[in-house]
Amino acid sequence: MTIAELSAFCLYAFVTSITPGPNNSMLASSGVNFGFYRTLPHILGVSCGLCLMILAIGLGLERIFQLYPMLFPLVRLTGACYLIYLAWRIANAVAPSGAIRASAAPLGYWGAVVFQWLNPKTWLMAVGSVTVYAPAQHHFRDVALIALVFTLINAPCVSAWAAFGSMLKNRLGQPQRLLVFNRLMAATLVLTLYPLLAR
């Protein structure tokens, strides 16, 4: 991979990581409800899950989907169901009184890692990284480099969304505002399903 190719890839990784999507909506909501530090395992799970996915695709996972094309709709449906469940959790994290429900908890590290395999945006990011930026002549070396660089760029980008949510926490101090915010974030998360299900 040349310096020019690496620079182009860094821009791709930044743009796809910082723009809104299911991960960033969930991280902003977690920052508001639980604060930045309690959201750290979620942040790490997002970046590590993406890294693992890029490595797996680069090492041949996409061939399984070529051999068994019926798997992709199954992954898509499972992801949609899980996304709806997560949206429900966000919408119900706060009681009408404004207190965080005792049953509410931030998404943990492993939950975030697993979610990457069900998140349509992460699939697009990972597949795009490998197919566009990993030349065949140095494929495995470049896949490892792509996974590492993407992780190093992705982590601060998704952290910014959690930090933004954490900063909003004080402004949403009134119970009704927090409830409205959570319901809006849950609705936004469900809306991210439209491109997935409209195919």
C-alpha atoms as a printed R data frame, in Angstrom:
    type eleno elety resid chain resno       x       y      z
1   ATOM     1    CA   MET     A     1   0.000   0.000  0.000
2   ATOM     2    CA   THR     A     2   1.466   3.355 -1.068
3   ATOM     3    CA   ILE     A     3   1.392   6.537  1.017
4   ATOM     4    CA   ALA     A     4  -1.287   7.961 -1.300
5   ATOM     5    CA   GLU     A     5  -3.430   4.828 -0.905
6   ATOM     6    CA   LEU     A     6  -2.962   4.853  2.857
7   ATOM     7    CA   SER     A     7  -3.948   8.543  2.998
8   ATOM     8    CA   ALA     A     8  -7.086   7.845  0.964
9   ATOM     9    CA   PHE     A     9  -7.920   4.919  3.240
10  ATOM    10    CA   CYS     A    10  -7.449   7.060  6.375
11  ATOM    11    CA   LEU     A    11  -9.940   9.573  4.975
12  ATOM    12    CA   TYR     A    12 -12.382   6.737  4.187
13  ATOM    13    CA   ALA     A    13 -11.995   5.334  7.713
14  ATOM    14    CA   PHE     A    14 -12.538   8.760  9.291
15  ATOM    15    CA   VAL     A    15 -15.621   9.659  7.248
16  ATOM    16    CA   THR     A    16 -17.308   6.277  7.733
17  ATOM    17    CA   SER     A    17 -16.489   6.246 11.466
18  ATOM    18    CA   ILE     A    18 -17.562   9.793 12.351
19  ATOM    19    CA   THR     A    19 -20.829   9.960 10.386
20  ATOM    20    CA   PRO     A    20 -24.142   8.990 12.017
21  ATOM    21    CA   GLY     A    21 -25.147   5.364 12.124
22  ATOM    22    CA   PRO     A    22 -26.408   2.752 14.595
23  ATOM    23    CA   ASN     A    23 -23.165   2.638 16.614
24  ATOM    24    CA   ASN     A    24 -22.870   6.391 16.989
25  ATOM    25    CA   SER     A    25 -26.551   6.823 17.902
26  ATOM    26    CA   MET     A    26 -26.215   4.170 20.597
27  ATOM    27    CA   LEU     A    27 -22.977   5.660 21.928
28  ATOM    28    CA   ALA     A    28 -24.446   9.162 22.165
29  ATOM    29    CA   SER     A    29 -27.435   7.757 24.023
30  ATOM    30    CA   SER     A    30 -25.186   5.734 26.341
31  ATOM    31    CA   GLY     A    31 -23.112   8.850 27.049
32  ATOM    32    CA   VAL     A    32 -26.255  10.735 28.061
33  ATOM    33    CA   ASN     A    33 -27.669   7.964 30.230
34  ATOM    34    CA   PHE     A    34 -24.564   6.415 31.778
35  ATOM    35    CA   GLY     A    35 -21.708   8.876 31.249
36  ATOM    36    CA   PHE     A    36 -18.514   8.520 29.235
37  ATOM    37    CA   TYR     A    37 -16.559   6.178 31.520
38  ATOM    38    CA   ARG     A    38 -19.340   3.601 31.831
39  ATOM    39    CA   THR     A    39 -19.606   3.683 28.011
40  ATOM    40    CA   LEU     A    40 -15.896   2.833 27.483
41  ATOM    41    CA   PRO     A    41 -16.463  -0.962 27.159
42  ATOM    42    CA   HIS     A    42 -19.066  -0.217 24.459
43  ATOM    43    CA   ILE     A    43 -16.564   2.005 22.612
44  ATOM    44    CA   LEU     A    44 -13.848  -0.666 22.769
45  ATOM    45    CA   GLY     A    45 -16.304  -3.324 21.598
46  ATOM    46    CA   VAL     A    46 -17.252  -1.257 18.540
47  ATOM    47    CA   SER     A    47 -13.640  -0.736 17.430
48  ATOM    48    CA   CYS     A    48 -12.464  -4.276 18.230
49  ATOM    49    CA   GLY     A    49 -15.528  -5.805 16.567
50  ATOM    50    CA   LEU     A    50 -14.834  -3.793 13.413
51  ATOM    51    CA   CYS     A    51 -11.175  -4.866 13.487
52  ATOM    52    CA   LEU     A    52 -12.134  -8.547 13.771
53  ATOM    53    CA   MET     A    53 -14.638  -8.202 10.945
54  ATOM    54    CA   ILE     A    54 -12.074  -6.623  8.591
55  ATOM    55    CA   LEU     A    55  -9.598  -9.411  9.386
56  ATOM    56    CA   ALA     A    56 -12.228 -12.109  8.857
57  ATOM    57    CA   ILE     A    57 -13.389 -10.644  5.536
58  ATOM    58    CA   GLY     A    58  -9.801 -10.188  4.399
59  ATOM    59    CA   LEU     A    59  -9.040 -13.801  5.251
60  ATOM    60    CA   GLY     A    60 -11.917 -15.107  3.139
61  ATOM    61    CA   LEU     A    61 -15.205 -14.752  5.039
62  ATOM    62    CA   GLU     A    62 -16.839 -13.122  2.002
63  ATOM    63    CA   ARG     A    63 -16.360 -16.416  0.114
64  ATOM    64    CA   ILE     A    64 -18.771 -18.118  2.524
65  ATOM    65    CA   PHE     A    65 -21.457 -15.584  1.563
66  ATOM    66    CA   GLN     A    66 -20.678 -16.193 -2.120
67  ATOM    67    CA   LEU     A    67 -21.085 -19.954 -1.639
68  ATOM    68    CA   TYR     A    68 -24.185 -19.628  0.576
69  ATOM    69    CA   PRO     A    69 -25.996 -16.438 -0.503
70  ATOM    70    CA   MET     A    70 -29.006 -17.272  1.683
71  ATOM    71    CA   LEU     A    71 -26.885 -16.461  4.758
72  ATOM    72    CA   PHE     A    72 -26.834 -12.727  4.080
73  ATOM    73    CA   PRO     A    73 -30.628 -12.211  4.358
74  ATOM    74    CA   LEU     A    74 -30.518 -14.224  7.591
75  ATOM    75    CA   VAL     A    75 -27.780 -11.970  9.016
76  ATOM    76    CA   ARG     A    76 -29.745  -8.932  7.853
77  ATOM    77    CA   LEU     A    77 -32.960 -10.102  9.555
78  ATOM    78    CA   THR     A    78 -31.128 -11.011 12.769
79  ATOM    79    CA   GLY     A    79 -29.447  -7.604 12.761
80  ATOM    80    CA   ALA     A    80 -32.779  -5.833 12.259
81  ATOM    81    CA   CYS     A    81 -34.345  -7.707 15.188
82  ATOM    82    CA   TYR     A    82 -31.368  -6.954 17.445
83  ATOM    83    CA   LEU     A    83 -31.412  -3.282 16.441
84  ATOM    84    CA   ILE     A    84 -35.110  -3.040 17.346
85  ATOM    85    CA   TYR     A    85 -34.374  -4.683 20.700
86  ATOM    86    CA   LEU     A    86 -31.558  -2.176 21.386
87  ATOM    87    CA   ALA     A    87 -33.843   0.707 20.395
88  ATOM    88    CA   TRP     A    88 -36.430  -0.587 22.863
89  ATOM    89    CA   ARG     A    89 -33.746  -0.694 25.591
90  ATOM    90    CA   ILE     A    90 -32.776   2.920 24.866
91  ATOM    91    CA   ALA     A    91 -36.398   4.101 24.811
92  ATOM    92    CA   ASN     A    92 -37.055   2.455 28.194
93  ATOM    93    CA   ALA     A    93 -33.767   3.219 29.971
94  ATOM    94    CA   VAL     A    94 -35.354   6.165 31.780
95  ATOM    95    CA   ALA     A    95 -38.460   5.964 33.932
96  ATOM    96    CA   PRO     A    96 -41.107   8.703 33.550
97  ATOM    97    CA   SER     A    97 -39.751  10.172 36.799
98  ATOM    98    CA   GLY     A    98 -36.440  10.808 35.032
99  ATOM    99    CA   ALA     A    99 -34.431   8.224 36.980
100 ATOM   100    CA   ILE     A   100 -32.374   5.633 35.133
101 ATOM   101    CA   ARG     A   101 -34.156   2.312 35.597
102 ATOM   102    CA   ALA     A   102 -32.359  -0.203 37.805
103 ATOM   103    CA   SER     A   103 -32.537  -2.749 34.972
104 ATOM   104    CA   ALA     A   104 -30.886  -0.349 32.505
105 ATOM   105    CA   ALA     A   105 -27.200  -0.836 31.779
106 ATOM   106    CA   PRO     A   106 -24.816   0.311 29.050
107 ATOM   107    CA   LEU     A   107 -24.044  -2.153 26.296
108 ATOM   108    CA   GLY     A   108 -20.921  -4.052 27.341
109 ATOM   109    CA   TYR     A   109 -17.785  -4.968 25.430
110 ATOM   110    CA   TRP     A   110 -18.957  -8.345 24.095
111 ATOM   111    CA   GLY     A   111 -22.425  -7.029 23.259
112 ATOM   112    CA   ALA     A   112 -20.818  -4.292 21.158
113 ATOM   113    CA   VAL     A   113 -18.445  -6.782 19.463
114 ATOM   114    CA   VAL     A   114 -21.361  -9.051 18.520
115 ATOM   115    CA   PHE     A   115 -23.427  -6.097 17.337
116 ATOM   116    CA   GLN     A   116 -20.806  -5.244 14.696
117 ATOM   117    CA   TRP     A   117 -21.603  -8.536 12.962
118 ATOM   118    CA   LEU     A   118 -25.274  -7.538 12.805
119 ATOM   119    CA   ASN     A   119 -24.780  -3.873 11.913
120 ATOM   120    CA   PRO     A   120 -25.277  -3.164  8.181
121 ATOM   121    CA   LYS     A   121 -23.086  -0.043  8.257
122 ATOM   122    CA   THR     A   122 -20.177  -1.976  9.772
123 ATOM   123    CA   TRP     A   123 -20.482  -4.612  7.045
124 ATOM   124    CA   LEU     A   124 -20.285  -1.896  4.387
125 ATOM   125    CA   MET     A   125 -17.280  -0.299  6.099
126 ATOM   126    CA   ALA     A   126 -15.410  -3.593  6.442
127 ATOM   127    CA   VAL     A   127 -16.177  -4.962  2.979
128 ATOM   128    CA   GLY     A   128 -15.333  -1.592  1.386
129 ATOM   129    CA   SER     A   129 -12.019  -1.498  3.244
130 ATOM   130    CA   VAL     A   130 -10.902  -4.912  2.033
131 ATOM   131    CA   THR     A   131 -12.220  -4.826 -1.530
132 ATOM   132    CA   VAL     A   132 -11.043  -1.293 -2.338
133 ATOM   133    CA   TYR     A   133  -7.875  -0.824 -0.299
134 ATOM   134    CA   ALA     A   134  -6.248  -4.277 -0.045
135 ATOM   135    CA   PRO     A   135  -4.356  -5.045 -3.262
136 ATOM   136    CA   ALA     A   136  -4.088  -8.734 -4.159
137 ATOM   137    CA   GLN     A   137  -0.287  -8.859 -4.340
138 ATOM   138    CA   HIS     A   138   0.187  -8.053 -0.618
139 ATOM   139    CA   HIS     A   139  -3.284  -9.010  0.512
140 ATOM   140    CA   PHE     A   140  -2.780 -10.406  4.035
141 ATOM   141    CA   ARG     A   141  -0.201  -7.814  5.053
142 ATOM   142    CA   ASP     A   142  -2.451  -5.029  3.779
143 ATOM   143    CA   VAL     A   143  -5.547  -6.479  5.465
144 ATOM   144    CA   ALA     A   144  -3.710  -6.472  8.809
145 ATOM   145    CA   LEU     A   145  -2.572  -2.877  8.210
146 ATOM   146    CA   ILE     A   146  -6.091  -1.824  7.188
147 ATOM   147    CA   ALA     A   147  -7.600  -3.446 10.305
148 ATOM   148    CA   LEU     A   148  -5.057  -1.737 12.579
149 ATOM   149    CA   VAL     A   149  -5.355   1.715 10.980
150 ATOM   150    CA   PHE     A   150  -9.151   1.549 10.860
151 ATOM   151    CA   THR     A   151  -9.262   0.623 14.556
152 ATOM   152    CA   LEU     A   152  -6.938   3.499 15.496
153 ATOM   153    CA   ILE     A   153  -9.095   5.975 13.555
154 ATOM   154    CA   ASN     A   154 -12.455   4.503 14.529
155 ATOM   155    CA   ALA     A   155 -11.886   4.498 18.305
156 ATOM   156    CA   PRO     A   156 -11.519   8.299 18.733
157 ATOM   157    CA   CYS     A   157 -14.363   8.950 16.274
158 ATOM   158    CA   VAL     A   158 -16.883   6.793 18.131
159 ATOM   159    CA   SER     A   159 -15.521   8.096 21.449
160 ATOM   160    CA   ALA     A   160 -16.456  11.602 20.310
161 ATOM   161    CA   TRP     A   161 -20.115  10.540 20.053
162 ATOM   162    CA   ALA     A   162 -20.078   9.108 23.577
163 ATOM   163    CA   ALA     A   163 -18.344  12.266 24.857
164 ATOM   164    CA   PHE     A   164 -20.943  14.416 23.069
165 ATOM   165    CA   GLY     A   165 -23.714  12.456 24.768
166 ATOM   166    CA   SER     A   166 -21.982  12.805 28.111
167 ATOM   167    CA   MET     A   167 -21.768  16.593 27.666
168 ATOM   168    CA   LEU     A   168 -25.472  16.704 26.823
169 ATOM   169    CA   LYS     A   169 -26.302  14.988 30.101
170 ATOM   170    CA   ASN     A   170 -26.305  18.253 32.082
171 ATOM   171    CA   ARG     A   171 -28.487  19.997 29.504
172 ATOM   172    CA   LEU     A   172 -30.984  17.161 29.642
173 ATOM   173    CA   GLY     A   173 -31.216  17.243 33.422
174 ATOM   174    CA   GLN     A   174 -34.996  17.592 33.452
175 ATOM   175    CA   PRO     A   175 -36.733  14.196 33.455
176 ATOM   176    CA   GLN     A   176 -38.996  15.017 30.528
177 ATOM   177    CA   ARG     A   177 -36.086  16.153 28.344
178 ATOM   178    CA   LEU     A   178 -34.130  12.966 29.027
179 ATOM   179    CA   LEU     A   179 -37.165  10.849 28.231
180 ATOM   180    CA   VAL     A   180 -37.768  12.708 24.957
181 ATOM   181    CA   PHE     A   181 -34.086  12.436 24.007
182 ATOM   182    CA   ASN     A   182 -34.061   8.676 24.587
183 ATOM   183    CA   ARG     A   183 -37.240   8.184 22.570
184 ATOM   184    CA   LEU     A   184 -35.769  10.263 19.715
185 ATOM   185    CA   MET     A   185 -32.539   8.258 19.760
186 ATOM   186    CA   ALA     A   186 -34.500   4.996 19.765
187 ATOM   187    CA   ALA     A   187 -36.541   6.213 16.776
188 ATOM   188    CA   THR     A   188 -33.343   7.256 14.974
189 ATOM   189    CA   LEU     A   189 -31.901   3.803 15.556
190 ATOM   190    CA   VAL     A   190 -35.000   2.170 14.067
191 ATOM   191    CA   LEU     A   191 -34.856   4.566 11.083
192 ATOM   192    CA   THR     A   192 -31.347   3.329 10.280
193 ATOM   193    CA   LEU     A   193 -33.057   0.054  9.333
194 ATOM   194    CA   TYR     A   194 -34.749   1.637  6.306
195 ATOM   195    CA   PRO     A   195 -31.850   1.169  3.837
196 ATOM   196    CA   LEU     A   196 -31.400  -2.372  5.143
197 ATOM   197    CA   LEU     A   197 -35.021  -3.439  4.785
198 ATOM   198    CA   ALA     A   198 -35.876  -1.408  1.670
199 ATOM   199    CA   ARG     A   199 -33.774  -3.719 -0.542
